[in-house]
Amino acid sequence: MGAFLRPNAHTFIILLKACAKLNDIEKGIELHKKIAAMDMLETDPFVGSSLVEMYSKCGCISNAHKVFYKIIVRDVIAWTTLIKGYVDAKNSDSALQCFDQMQSEGILPDSLTMVSILKACGIRRDVKKGQKLHAQIVHQYSPELIVYFGTALVDMYSKCGHFSQAWCALKEVKNRDAAVWNPLLQGYLDYAYDGQTLECLRQMQSERISPNAVTFMCCLKACIGMKTIDKGQKVHIELEKLGLLEQNVYMGSVLVDMYGKFSLLAEAQHVFNKIECQNIVSWTTLIRGYAEHGYAKEALSCFEKMQVTGIDPNPFTFISALLACGTEGFIEKGLEIHAEICRRDLHQNVYIGSSLIDLYTKFGLLIKAREVFDRLLNQDVVSWNALIAGYVEHDHADKALACYEQMQAKKIAPNEVTYVCALKAYAVQGAVHMGIELHADIERQGFATRTLFLGSVLINMYANLFLLSKAQDVFDKLSSQDLVTWNSLILGYAEKGYGEKALECYEEMRLKSFTPDSSTFVCTLKACASIAAVEKSQHILAEIERHGMLGKDIALANILIHTLCKCDLLYLAQQVFDRLPFRNVVTWTALVAGHIEHGCSKQALQLFQQMQLEGVTPNALTYAVILKACGDVGALIEGQELHNDIQSQGLLEGDLVIGRILIDMYAGSGSPFLANQVFDALQIRDVFSWTALLTALSEHGHDREVLNCFQQMKLEGVFPDALTVIPCLRACGNLGALDMGEELHGEIERRGLLVYDCAVGNTLVDMYAKSGNLSSAQVVFDKLPNHDVVSWTALIAGYAQFGDVDNSCITFNKMMQNGVRPDSITFLVLLSACGRSGLVSKTQMYYEAMSKEYGIVPSLEHQACIVNCFGQAGHTSMILGMLEQIPTDATVWWHTVLCACRMSGNVDFGHLAFACAVQ
């Protein structure tokens, strides 16, 4: 300032304005000290006002307030300067209080004061106060001067959402320009009236008013909100024509953001490249665009290039980079960025912390996620949600709910995301009462009707808890339903075995004019598969084709093939498969499994070979289904080759399903030794793996091996459960090993399995019956808490096996008296017993009752029993009449008749049977 020149008030005013413009608070404080030392604050109101302005513009509104009250003469300029400072700081309450105090002290506001107060009303959305000011302006100023307030009035009414009054204020301005229109556009944008924002642009252009950069930025944001890229591209063309893009970095950033939002990342990059001065905002926008759409390499490449150009990342840049790391598995890069964040001392930033938690939970690094969380100084609802969501995602429902309780104990109010995570956790735990209590809490907080997404999560929770009536109730109470809530309801019914109800919901949804998306079709196809709805699945296929979705969504194609296979429409499944432009391992597995399920195991093996030729690597499920095919056709060599592949990929370790199927395949191929070898290689030899071995051996008739393995299991100290004893009891029955069976019976009694497991009781009855100990079979039967058709049939079969047809029939009659409906196996036992005993009339009576009274269609086995019975009795006319009714080739039946004639000695009819059998 010079040693000999003493600065005057004018000098300080100029210097203070310079500090305000440069945001140099330190220099401003230094000037303040000099002004105070010269007692200039008390003597010159202009200096005081300039000091208030400097502090306000530098963001030190509290200092501005202190200076203001030291000014002896506070005129309208001083008051207006402080009010404007509060408005710029978005502190509308203090601005309005100052305005009231100013008037109470007799200071009349000027036009600048009124403009600032109108802005305060807009910030506060206090339309009543704004309307009073508007009336005061009309009363105080002449019509020529009122025009001066036009922009401020439009801004105030727009911010308050009173657009009709904003339009009126706009029309009062005669020479309207973009500056008057822009507050209206911004207001529409703030209230999500995106269409009206674009309509304003159209009207501006019709009035030949040139839009400026602010106008175009509002319109671009509206295009993003409306998800209309066509209009956004038209705005882009206008920007190019006017040359507003290259030199306006913020305009360029909004345009990059728009293209990024629409996944047009090449266009986003092109716009970015044209920006002359790329700053942190434009770089971060581009990085986020790449990251949000899964282009992690491109996002991280931009992140590195930005730093090479000398631009340091800000918290939002780090957040976008961390998002990219979680997209494609760049955990090493994520750790590197985390270290950089710590070096910059940003690790306690709650938004960065939440992003780090999200990154680590995606990779299952829950301990690291918890460490990041614990280091945050401010653990807000977002960071809690990130941690809770991570625990839920990795099936740690208990830890998720513990966090939820800790969060509530710290008085942090949950939001919709918190509730969504907690509901999912309760569903996983099967915590019915807690889930219902949380639902009640959500309703008390007013969240239940606020968002449809939360409604869909509630529907999912109740469906997972098998409370479908409550799920339906939640759906019915929603203020409106969208496609997501319909999909949730349909899926709930479909996955819990109510396929018909799910399809009813689908039809109701269509009647209400909702257009299904791929998720709807996935849910509906699951329902079709669950009930084998042949016609409906074909109808859904036609719908998918009409919507052009077949080749666009691989997940939809996979469930479609699975459903068509379930409905025995293999030819259609193959057609769909052949038309797909892309097929993954799930697609192949669905088709292979469908063929196996319908007895086409040879074709399944051919498909598997074709899949490998096309370079598709099988997964664990593929191996599981194809091993079953090997077992079905006895393809032991192919099975062993698959076994080697499975071992080389390490899929057998800890995978009981594949181990169980390998055991089953070897047992079915007559190689119990190899089945035991697979079992010995299993890492987990618990009761479940032992049961898998015993069941496989039992199902393929290796009864002695079953009992040997059972003894070995006991020697290893593994206690059997209900599922373990069932194959052992079957083996005892088949071998007549009554001593072992009685030993097992004692174990069953000691463990209380007879009371709690019906299947164990039924198998025990069957074991005693097959072993000829019918009295014990009857005793066990009488002790069973419930008698179903299986237990009754086991007892009937026991009597029948030892020729006691009378007791078989008596037991059958008792079963009928107890209201238990017989099944096809019950009738097969009775027909076989009566036929062997030559009871023609009874055999015929049961055969006719089976279809007429119980609606059971006779199988080949039932027909063989009746034909054999008639043949042994020599009832040739009955046989001929019977054969006329059987729709299949009669040749096989003549072989049955021939055997019956041989047993009965009916030579004449035997000659006829022989002639018919060999023709």
Secondary structure, DSSP 8 states (H G I E B T S, - for coil): --SS----HHHHHHHHHHHHHHT-HHHHHHHHHHHHHTTHHHH-HHHHHHHHHHHHHTT-HHHHHHHHTT-SS--HHHHHHHHHHHHHTT-HHHHHHHHHHHHHTT----HHHHHHHHHHHHHHT-HHHHHHHHHHHHHHS-HHHHGGGHHHHHHHHHHTT-HHHHHHHHHH-SS--HHHHHHHHHHHHHTT-HHHHHHHHHHHHHTT----HHHHHHHHHHHHHHT-HHHHHHHHHHHHHHT-STT-HHHHHHHHHHHHHTT-HHHHHHHHHH-SS--HHHHHHHHHHHHHTT-HHHHHHHHHHHHHTT----HHHHHHHHHHHHHTT-HHHHHHHHHHHHHTT-TT-HHHHHHHHHHHHHTT-HHHHHHHHHH-SS--HHHHHHHHHHHHHTT-HHHHHHHHHHHHHTT----HHHHHHHHHHHHHHT-HHHHHHHHHHHHHTT-TTT-HHHHHHHHHHHHHTT-HHHHHHHHHHSSS--HHHHHHHHHHHHHTT-HHHHHHHHHHHHHTT----HHHHHHHHHHHHHHT-HHHHHHHHHHHHHTT-TTT-HHHHHHHHHHHHHTT-HHHHHHHHHH-S---HHHHHHHHHHHHHTT-HHHHHHHHHHHHHTT----HHHHHHHHHHHHHHT-HHHHHHHHHHHHHTT-STT-HHHHHHHHHHHHHTT-HHHHHHHHHH-S--SHHHHHHHHHHHHHTT-HHHHHHHHHHHHHTT----HHHHHHHHHHHHHHT-HHHHHHHHHHHHHHTHHHH-HHHHHHHHHHHHHTT-HHHHHHHHHH-S---HHHHHHHHHHHHHTT-HHHHHHHHHHHHHTT----HHHHHHHHHHHHHTT-HHHHHHHHHHHHHTT-----HHHHHHHHHHHHHHT-HHHHHHHHHH--S-THHHHHHHHHHHHHHT-HHHHHHHHHHHH-
